[in-house]
Amino acid sequence: MLKPIKKPYSDLIQKNLAGEYNFDLKVILAKGFENTTSSIWIFFQMIFVVFGISLVIATIYIKFQGIQTMEQFTQSHLMTLDLVIQLVIAPFTAAMMLQGANSHIKRLANVRFLFSTLPQALPICVVTGFILLLTKIGMTLFILPGLYLMIATSFAVLLVADKRLTPIDAIILSVKMVNRYLFPFTILYFLFLILLILSIVSFGIGLLLLIPFYYNVNGMLYSELFGYGSADETLQPDSAGDSTFDA
């Protein structure tokens, strides 16, 4: 059940909104990589399941549209299919991000955790669709506003899935938090972009490591900035939180 966020925010969120979280990029990336190596197998399984779901959706869409050859597959078809896939797999990608938070607090999970967010599927899809719309508008106007919105709303889905916030409350809180640390977040996502390009150059092989790494880093940041879980915020390790930003 969705609930409007109760203000004032929790002590952890208030402190981090006030700028008390020390954003050490080197420590965050190192810890994210450490968490990735310890959880790589579970992420491989999750990626395989999500890829299979996406393949099924694509197959159904192609048959529904009556597409027989690649020549019939237009740019409009591609954009629509991409939107449908992103909305349908949104609960699963949210679960993968939460698995990143699980890895950070050393909480055990298995591939079944991928389906743990299904009870929140509707609000997760709503907030995902809203974010995609905002990002699309931002990209249409200028590229930078679209990129900013993509970064600023990066925690909104997790706030809906984990803390059961309404989509609007989740987006507002995500934007507030990212804005507080916008410079290091921008550098972080720029590094992810470089890694993505390198992964593509490697014929996609690098994606097998980059995807779990991305989810682990974001899950760790979510855990430390917002507190993983609706009630207990004492589970976060202090290693990254006691550092300073150094880009």
Protein Blocks (a to p, Z undefined) as FASTA:
>chain_A
ZZdddddddfklmmmmnopaccdfklmmmmmmmmmmmmmmmmmmmmmmmmmmmmmmmmmm
mmmnopabfklmcfklmmmmmmmmmmmmmmmmmmmmmmmmmmmnopacdfklmmmmmmmm
mmmmmmmmmmmmmmmmmmmmpmmlmmmmmmmmmmmmmmmmmnopafklmmmmmmmmmmmm
mmmmmmmmmmmmmmmmmmmmnnommmmmmmmmmmmmmmmmmmmmnogajklmclbcfklm
mmccdZZ
